[in-house]
């Protein structure tokens, strides 16, 4: 019988703080996309969010099955489940 549960998605997050946080997050996102392309990683999305003038994040949404390899290689600061 096929697995009827959809693959759980995780949002891996890198935090950047300070007056240059937004620019650093944007630059980090470029590297996240390069990593995904180089490794053939199935990424649902990448991007940045500005939480306030001194705190921005870069993020990558991946399948839970890829967590260990991505976590070990890229060392995100935190993560959360994605509700679709």
C-alpha positions in Angstrom: 0.0 0.0 0.0 1.3 3.4 -0.9 2.2 6.0 1.7 -0.8 8.3 1.8 0.8 10.9 4.1 2.3 13.9 2.2 6.0 14.6 2.7 6.5 17.0 5.6 8.2 20.2 4.7 10.6 22.1 6.9 11.7 25.7 6.7 15.3 26.1 7.6 16.2 29.6 8.8 19.3 31.7 9.1 19.1 34.8 11.2 21.0 38.0 10.5 21.0 41.0 12.8 22.2 44.6 12.6 22.0 47.4 10.2 23.2 45.3 7.3 21.0 42.3 8.1 18.7 42.6 5.1 21.5 42.8 2.5 23.4 39.9 4.2 20.2 37.7 4.1 19.7 38.5 0.4 23.3 37.5 -0.3 23.0 34.3 1.8 19.9 33.4 -0.2 22.0 33.4 -3.4 24.3 30.8 -1.8 21.3 28.7 -0.7 20.1 28.6 -4.3 23.6 27.7 -5.5 23.8 24.9 -3.0 20.4 23.5 -4.0 21.4 23.6 -7.7 24.9 22.1 -7.2 23.5 19.2 -5.1 20.3 18.5 -6.9 18.4 19.2 -3.7 14.6 19.3 -4.0 13.8 22.7 -2.6 10.3 24.0 -2.4 11.4 27.6 -2.0 14.1 30.0 -0.8 13.8 33.6 0.2 14.3 36.4 2.7 12.1 38.2 5.2 12.7 41.4 7.0 11.3 41.0 10.6 12.3 44.5 11.6 15.0 47.1 10.7 17.7 45.1 12.6 16.6 41.5 12.0 16.3 39.7 8.7 16.3 36.0 7.8 17.1 33.8 4.8 15.3 30.6 4.5 15.0 27.3 2.5 12.1 25.0 2.5 13.0 21.3 2.1 11.6 17.8 2.5 12.0 16.4 5.9 14.0 13.4 4.5 16.8 15.8 3.4 17.1 17.5 6.9 20.2 15.7 8.2 22.3 16.3 5.1 21.3 19.9 4.7 21.6 20.6 8.4 25.0 19.2 8.6 26.3 21.0 5.5 24.6 24.4 5.9 24.1 24.7 9.7 20.9 26.7 9.9 20.2 28.6 13.1 16.7 27.2 13.5 13.8 25.5 11.6 10.1 25.0 11.7 7.4 22.8 10.1 5.7 24.3 7.1 1.9 24.1 7.2 0.5 23.9 3.6 
